[in-house]
Amino acid sequence: MIAVANPLRPIENFLTSLLEWFHATAGFSWAWSIVALVVLVRLVLVPVTVRQIHSMQNLQAHAPEMKEIQQRWKHDKQRQNEELMKFYRENKINPAASCLPIVLQIPIFISLFYVLKDFEKEVFPGYPGSSLDFIGLVDITQPTKDGWGPLLLVVYVASQLTSSYFMAATMQKAQRILLMVLPIAFVPFILNFPAGLMIYWLTTNLWTTGQGIVTRRMMPRPDLGVQHKSSRTPPKEPPAPAPPPKSKKRQPGVPATDGGAPTSAGPPRRVKRKRSGGGRRR
């Protein structure tokens, strides 16, 4: 029988070497070595994360125009997708960039699962006297459902909801609801995961939450009142010219006015005064 090569084996070996270095050289416990591993991974992903933030802001700035395109072609999904793709190209929008940090961490998460699965047999015996406990609550190699693992799971779900809130700021309502429900739906599946994986993902969520708070304060929000032009944005029609004012027929002897003070065309007209009558002279 031919053995199938594990494509994640190089990542598993690299993670094992990093955990051993953090434990033996830096002096961390195995649990805090996992925390340090998260910090290192997120520091490496900083350029990708900055790109993700700019992409989310770009999506938020163009959200009104994209909603207009979706409403215009809501009865023709194929045409709607074509128009949206053209709009993305014209405005240099990459919707996948907002998910890139999560996608890059999936191989690391899966590899760490296999590292911790056999950690107690393959790595731990080489370091006698070391501890697998995390602050005296859980064993990083034991299932999350054991001991104080459910408490760790509750903290994980809360941190996942918080980090999802910052990630879903530019998504549509249905997508936001789905992203907020997924952490709760995954709980039955992760009860048998090693507690060390929960430590890894909990630290990742806390990093994402702190990163969202910092970037919201440091990076200005896009001006949503400015409409960005594209080939599908109809030009604004110029305002219609105002009708000319109606001219009124001037009565004789009455000076012409132009909505303000009366104007005279020449010297004032002298009016003869009649003599007051008395009787005839005799």
KAZI-V945165 format. One record per helix or strand of 3 or more residues. SS is the DSSP state (H for helix, E for strand). FROM is the first residue (numbers start at 0). LEN is the number of residues. If there is no record, write none. Layout:
ss->SS from->FROM len->LEN
ss->SS from->FROM len->LEN
//
This chain:
ss->H from->8 len->16
ss->H from->29 len->15
ss->H from->45 len->16
ss->H from->62 len->10
ss->H from->76 len->14
ss->H from->94 len->23
ss->H from->118 len->4
ss->H from->123 len->3
ss->H from->148 len->19
ss->H from->172 len->13
ss->H from->186 len->4
ss->H from->194 len->24
//
